[in-house]
Amino acid sequence: EDQVTQSPEALRLQEGESSSLNCSYTVSGLRGLFWYRQDPGKGPEFLFTLYSAGEEKEKERLKATLTKKESFLHITAPKPEDSATYLCAVQVVDNYGQNFVFGPGTRLSVLP
Amino acid sequence: KAGVTQTPRYLIKTRGQQVTLSCSPISGHRSVSWYQQTPGQGLQFLFEYFSETQRNKGNFPGRFSGRQFSNSRSEMNVSTLELGDSALYLCASKPGWGDTDTQYFGPGTRLTVL
């Protein structure tokens, strides 16, 4: 069964304190790995797509990396506005077609 | 370019009723997917429509159904509502059915079942 886990479940950082979020996956037929940011009461906002091991993408204070079994979202010198839930999702192909499987998310709080 | 829009944003229903939610995808996007998000289960895939045809379906009971119109707008229907159906229902669109397409989410419809 395709599975995505994320750690930690929650993370509290001081402003400027860099850290990383982890997304581990056990899937067959991986087509892509996606990172989203979700603010309370809103839909997920797309951040990155990664397709192959070794790939890296950056956007402002965020950098996403991918290996064969996991992905990391590195947050450098975070600010309070980076506080949100970060979701990882994998796009897979199963017997029913293409599907997105989401992880439970990491709830990030950045304190001023 | 306008994003994905969902209506209504909030709904309150009672057990046994039915509900219809609407989603308008980003202009030019032909694929629409629906998700249910709850605190306990997270984001769970309901189904995907492309060119008015259901292409994929998640593990939800038959009370959950959907359809897509020729203009790519989609509706989701839940019949015989149960308390456990209370959730944020999210719609996402992407250009096609290709495996390199990124999907973009709408703001969601918050459904409360009393």
Chai-1 contact restraints between the chains, C-beta under 6 A:
chainA,res_idxA,chainB,res_idxB,connection_type,confidence,min_distance_angstrom,max_distance_angstrom,comment,restraint_id
A,R31,B,D99,contact,1.0,0.0,6.0,A-B,restraint_1
A,K42,B,P107,contact,1.0,0.0,6.0,A-B,restraint_2
A,G43,B,L90,contact,1.0,0.0,6.0,A-B,restraint_3
A,G43,B,F105,contact,1.0,0.0,6.0,A-B,restraint_4
A,G43,B,G106,contact,1.0,0.0,6.0,A-B,restraint_5
A,G43,B,P107,contact,1.0,0.0,6.0,A-B,restraint_6
A,G43,B,G108,contact,1.0,0.0,6.0,A-B,restraint_7
A,P44,B,F105,contact,1.0,0.0,6.0,A-B,restraint_8
A,F46,B,T102,contact,1.0,0.0,6.0,A-B,restraint_9
A,F46,B,Y104,contact,1.0,0.0,6.0,A-B,restraint_10
A,T49,B,T102,contact,1.0,0.0,6.0,A-B,restraint_11
A,Y96,B,N56,contact,1.0,0.0,6.0,A-B,restraint_12
A,G97,B,R55,contact,1.0,0.0,6.0,A-B,restraint_13
A,G97,B,N56,contact,1.0,0.0,6.0,A-B,restraint_14
A,N99,B,F45,contact,1.0,0.0,6.0,A-B,restraint_15
A,N99,B,N56,contact,1.0,0.0,6.0,A-B,restraint_16
A,F100,B,F45,contact,1.0,0.0,6.0,A-B,restraint_17
A,F102,B,G42,contact,1.0,0.0,6.0,A-B,restraint_18
A,F102,B,L43,contact,1.0,0.0,6.0,A-B,restraint_19
A,P104,B,G42,contact,1.0,0.0,6.0,A-B,restraint_20
